[in-house]
Amino acid sequence: MGDEETAERETALLGAADIREIAAALGVRPTKQLGQNFVVDANTVRRIVRTAELTPEDVVIEVGPGLGSLTLALLPEAARVVAVELDPVLARALPATVEGRAPKLASRLEVVHGDAMRIAEIPGPAPTALVANLPYNVAVPVVLHLLELLPSLRKGLVMVQAEVGDRLSAGPGSKIYGVPSVKMAWYARARRAGSVGRAVFWPAPNVDSALVAFTRREPPTTAASREEVFAVVDAAFAQRRKTLRAALAGWAGSAALAEQVLRAADVDPTARGEMLDVNAFARIAEHRLI
């Protein structure tokens, strides 16, 4: 790497004063409705990018780039960054920010104005990595939607509310294991990759934050569809204190039918959903089809 590129990497990153200056120029105030908490600490974005373990060939999708603090740290490390932004003012402003701070990297950026939970396609080469400071109120549905939409997505690192991070990465038998845990496991292996303090955000959130890393894996081998397996998962945890025989009664048609399906799937009818891994839920869904 040449001295010029190294200097551009360092000077491009935004500090707290830069972010407030850009926001003031745009007339922007972070809104709770959009879950906006902007990262104002350059060391934090460096850490996120380092932990994401990107390669120069990666095509990164970033959700909720905001004022561009993480975007500027991603651009030197990847072939391309597609930033999906719901706020029209921020979506229009991001290319100008990148052009002003890192002009030699501006061609690597594409901004998509849209809702990441509903977006149906991503322009250009298929994304290989998701790296994002996700709006906390929609973090789980965004991650699951993108994993389903983009089979090319092989890995990711997302910053989420700490409690959500724990749920996404929890394993069977844990009290916090639930619907997000199982659905994430359908697509990927997830793990907690660190904690993030409140002071690095503007405005500071009222909750702690966590980094969650994931690596794509093949879903369970089953004759049941993803939708059918997820329907079992939803039913099993809708009343998580109940045994599976009782919790799945509505799904199966009766408690007796639920027990019949569970026994055929080699699952204890008196167990609770929190004890099953994603493969067991797939077996249950499959045996209902028979």
C-alpha positions as CSV (number, residue, x, y, z in Angstrom):
1,M,0.0,0.0,0.0
2,G,1.3,3.4,-1.0
3,D,1.7,6.3,1.4
4,E,-1.0,8.3,-0.4
5,E,-3.6,5.5,0.0
6,T,-2.6,5.0,3.6
7,A,-3.1,8.8,4.2
8,E,-6.5,8.6,2.5
9,R,-7.6,5.8,4.7
10,E,-6.8,7.7,7.8
11,T,-8.1,11.1,6.8
12,A,-11.4,9.8,5.4
13,L,-12.8,8.6,8.6
14,L,-15.3,10.8,10.4
15,G,-15.0,12.0,14.0
16,A,-17.8,13.3,16.3
17,A,-17.2,16.9,15.1
18,D,-17.4,15.9,11.4
19,I,-20.6,14.0,11.9
20,R,-22.3,16.9,13.7
21,E,-21.1,19.3,11.1
22,I,-22.5,17.1,8.2
23,A,-25.8,16.6,10.1
24,A,-26.1,20.3,10.7
25,A,-25.5,21.1,7.0
26,L,-28.2,18.6,6.0
27,G,-30.6,19.8,8.7
28,V,-30.6,16.2,10.1
29,R,-31.4,15.1,13.6
30,P,-31.2,11.4,14.5
31,T,-34.7,10.0,14.8
32,K,-36.0,7.2,17.0
33,Q,-38.5,6.3,14.4
34,L,-35.8,5.2,12.0
35,G,-33.6,3.8,14.8
36,Q,-30.8,6.2,14.0
37,N,-27.9,6.1,16.4
38,F,-24.8,7.3,14.4
39,V,-21.4,6.0,15.3
40,V,-19.1,8.9,16.1
41,D,-15.9,7.1,17.0
42,A,-13.4,6.3,14.3
43,N,-11.7,3.5,16.4
44,T,-15.1,1.7,16.6
45,V,-15.6,1.6,12.9
46,R,-12.0,0.5,12.4
47,R,-12.7,-2.3,14.9
48,I,-15.9,-3.3,13.1
49,V,-14.1,-3.5,9.7
50,R,-11.2,-5.4,11.2
51,T,-13.5,-7.9,12.9
52,A,-15.5,-8.4,9.6
53,E,-12.4,-9.9,8.0
54,L,-13.1,-8.6,4.5
55,T,-11.1,-9.4,1.5
56,P,-10.3,-7.1,-1.5
57,E,-12.8,-9.2,-3.6
58,D,-15.7,-8.8,-1.2
59,V,-18.9,-7.0,-2.3
60,V,-20.3,-5.5,0.9
61,I,-23.9,-4.6,1.6
62,E,-24.3,-2.0,4.4
63,V,-27.7,-1.3,5.8
64,G,-28.4,2.1,7.3
65,P,-25.1,3.9,6.5
66,G,-26.4,7.1,8.0
67,L,-23.8,9.9,7.6
68,G,-21.2,7.5,6.3
69,S,-18.8,6.8,9.2
70,L,-18.8,3.0,8.6
71,T,-19.0,3.4,4.9
72,L,-15.8,5.3,4.7
73,A,-14.0,2.6,6.7
74,L,-15.4,-0.2,4.5
75,L,-14.5,1.3,1.1
76,P,-10.7,0.7,1.3
77,E,-11.2,-2.9,2.3
78,A,-13.7,-4.2,-0.3
79,A,-14.2,-4.2,-4.1
80,R,-17.6,-2.5,-3.7
81,V,-20.0,-1.3,-1.1
82,V,-23.7,-1.1,-1.7
83,A,-25.3,1.1,1.0
84,V,-29.1,0.7,1.5
85,E,-30.5,3.8,3.2
86,L,-34.2,4.5,4.0
87,D,-33.8,8.2,4.8
88,P,-33.9,10.1,1.4
89,V,-31.9,13.0,2.7
90,L,-29.1,10.7,3.9
91,A,-29.2,8.6,0.8
92,R,-28.7,11.7,-1.4
93,A,-25.9,13.1,0.8
94,L,-23.7,9.9,1.2
95,P,-22.1,10.0,-2.3
96,A,-21.1,13.6,-1.8
97,T,-19.6,12.8,1.6
98,V,-17.5,10.0,0.2
99,E,-16.4,12.1,-2.8
100,G,-15.3,14.8,-0.4
101,R,-13.5,12.5,2.0
102,A,-12.2,9.7,-0.2
103,P,-12.5,10.7,-3.8
104,K,-10.3,7.8,-5.1
105,L,-12.7,5.3,-3.5
106,A,-15.9,7.0,-4.5
107,S,-16.4,4.7,-7.6
108,R,-16.6,1.7,-5.3
109,L,-19.8,3.0,-3.7
110,E,-23.4,2.5,-4.8
111,V,-26.3,3.9,-2.7
112,V,-29.7,2.3,-2.9
113,H,-32.6,4.4,-1.5
114,G,-35.0,1.8,0.0
115,D,-36.2,-0.3,2.9
116,A,-33.8,-3.2,3.6
117,M,-36.6,-5.3,5.0
118,R,-38.6,-5.1,1.7
119,I,-35.9,-4.7,-0.9
120,A,-36.2,-7.3,-3.7
121,E,-32.9,-7.0,-5.5
122,I,-29.4,-5.5,-5.1
123,P,-27.9,-3.9,-8.2
124,G,-24.5,-5.0,-9.6
125,P,-22.4,-7.9,-8.5
126,A,-23.8,-10.2,-5.9
127,P,-23.0,-9.2,-2.3
128,T,-20.7,-11.5,-0.4
129,A,-20.7,-9.8,3.1
130,L,-23.1,-7.9,5.2
131,V,-21.5,-5.3,7.5
132,A,-23.8,-2.8,9.2
133,N,-24.7,-0.8,12.3
134,L,-28.3,-2.0,12.1
135,P,-31.3,0.0,13.3
136,Y,-32.1,-1.8,16.5
137,N,-35.9,-1.9,16.0
138,V,-35.6,-4.0,12.8
139,A,-32.3,-5.8,13.1
140,V,-33.5,-9.4,13.2
141,P,-36.0,-9.1,10.2
142,V,-33.4,-7.2,8.2
143,V,-30.7,-9.9,8.7
144,L,-33.1,-12.8,8.0
145,H,-34.5,-11.1,4.9
146,L,-31.1,-10.4,3.4
147,L,-29.9,-14.0,4.1
148,E,-32.9,-15.3,2.3
149,L,-32.8,-12.8,-0.6
150,L,-29.0,-13.1,-1.2
151,P,-27.7,-16.7,-1.3
152,S,-24.3,-15.1,-2.3
153,L,-24.0,-13.6,1.2
154,R,-21.4,-15.8,2.8
155,K,-20.5,-13.9,6.0
156,G,-21.3,-10.8,8.0
157,L,-20.8,-8.7,11.0
158,V,-23.6,-6.6,12.4
159,M,-23.9,-4.3,15.4
160,V,-27.2,-4.8,17.2
161,Q,-28.7,-4.3,20.6
162,A,-26.8,-6.5,23.1
163,E,-29.9,-8.5,24.0
164,V,-30.7,-9.2,20.3
165,G,-27.1,-10.2,19.7
166,D,-27.3,-12.7,22.5
167,R,-30.5,-14.2,21.0
168,L,-29.2,-14.4,17.5
169,S,-26.1,-16.3,18.7
170,A,-27.8,-18.5,21.4
171,G,-27.7,-22.2,21.3
172,P,-30.4,-24.8,22.4
173,G,-30.9,-25.1,26.1
174,S,-30.3,-21.4,26.8
175,K,-33.1,-19.3,28.4
176,I,-32.6,-16.7,25.6
177,Y,-32.7,-19.2,22.8
178,G,-35.8,-18.6,20.7
179,V,-37.2,-17.7,17.3
180,P,-34.3,-15.5,16.2
181,S,-31.8,-18.1,17.3
182,V,-33.4,-20.9,15.3
183,K,-34.1,-18.9,12.2
184,M,-30.5,-17.5,12.1
185,A,-29.2,-21.1,12.5
186,W,-31.2,-22.1,9.4
187,Y,-28.9,-19.8,7.4
188,A,-25.7,-19.4,9.3
189,R,-23.5,-20.0,12.3
190,A,-23.6,-16.9,14.5
191,R,-21.4,-15.9,17.4
192,R,-20.9,-12.9,19.7
193,A,-17.9,-11.0,18.4
194,G,-17.6,-8.2,21.0
195,S,-19.4,-5.5,22.9
196,V,-19.7,-1.8,22.1
197,G,-20.1,1.0,24.6
198,R,-22.9,3.6,24.5
199,A,-20.6,6.6,24.3
200,V,-19.5,5.9,20.7
201,F,-23.0,6.8,19.4
202,W,-24.9,10.0,18.7
203,P,-27.3,10.1,20.4
204,A,-26.2,7.6,23.0
205,P,-28.7,4.7,23.1
206,N,-30.3,3.5,26.4
207,V,-29.1,0.0,25.7
208,D,-25.8,-1.8,25.3
209,S,-24.6,-2.9,21.9
210,A,-23.0,-6.1,20.6
211,L,-21.2,-7.3,17.5
212,V,-22.5,-10.5,16.0
213,A,-20.5,-12.4,13.3
214,F,-22.0,-15.0,11.1
215,T,-20.9,-17.5,8.5
216,R,-23.3,-19.0,6.0
217,R,-24.0,-22.7,6.2
218,E,-26.2,-25.1,4.3
219,P,-29.7,-25.3,5.7
220,P,-30.9,-28.7,7.2
221,T,-31.6,-31.4,4.6
222,T,-35.4,-31.8,4.7
223,A,-38.4,-32.3,2.4
224,A,-40.1,-29.4,4.2
225,S,-39.8,-25.9,2.9
226,R,-38.2,-23.0,4.9
227,E,-41.7,-21.5,5.4
228,E,-43.0,-24.8,6.8
229,V,-40.1,-25.2,9.2
230,F,-40.4,-21.6,10.4
231,A,-44.1,-22.1,11.0
232,V,-43.2,-24.9,13.5
233,V,-40.6,-22.6,15.1
234,D,-43.1,-19.8,15.5
235,A,-45.7,-22.1,17.0
236,A,-43.2,-23.8,19.4
237,F,-42.1,-20.5,20.9
238,A,-45.4,-18.6,20.9
239,Q,-46.1,-20.2,24.3
240,R,-42.6,-21.2,25.3
241,R,-43.5,-22.5,28.7
242,K,-45.7,-25.2,27.3
243,T,-44.5,-28.6,26.2
244,L,-44.2,-29.1,22.5
245,R,-47.3,-31.4,22.6
246,A,-49.3,-28.5,23.8
247,A,-47.6,-25.7,22.0
248,L,-47.9,-27.4,18.6
249,A,-51.6,-28.5,19.1
250,G,-52.9,-25.6,17.0
251,W,-50.3,-26.2,14.3
252,A,-50.9,-29.9,14.1
253,G,-54.7,-29.8,14.5
254,S,-54.8,-31.2,18.1
255,A,-52.5,-32.2,20.9
256,A,-52.8,-35.8,20.0
257,L,-51.8,-35.2,16.4
258,A,-48.9,-33.0,17.6
259,E,-47.7,-35.9,19.8
260,Q,-48.0,-38.3,16.9
261,V,-45.8,-36.0,14.7
262,L,-43.3,-35.4,17.4
263,R,-42.8,-39.1,18.1
264,A,-42.4,-39.8,14.4
265,A,-39.8,-37.0,14.3
266,D,-38.0,-38.6,17.3
267,V,-38.7,-35.6,19.5
268,D,-39.9,-35.9,23.1
269,P,-43.5,-34.5,23.2
270,T,-42.8,-33.3,26.8
271,A,-39.8,-31.2,25.7
272,R,-40.0,-27.5,25.2
273,G,-38.9,-25.6,22.1
274,E,-35.8,-24.2,23.7
275,M,-34.3,-27.6,23.8
276,L,-34.4,-28.3,20.0
277,D,-31.9,-27.4,17.4
278,V,-32.9,-26.3,13.9
279,N,-32.5,-29.9,12.5
280,A,-35.1,-31.1,15.0
281,F,-37.6,-28.4,13.9
282,A,-37.0,-29.4,10.3
283,R,-37.8,-33.1,11.2
284,I,-41.0,-32.0,12.8
285,A,-42.1,-30.0,9.8
286,E,-41.2,-32.9,7.5
287,H,-43.2,-35.4,9.4
288,R,-46.3,-33.3,9.3
289,L,-46.2,-33.7,5.5
290,I,-46.3,-37.4,5.6
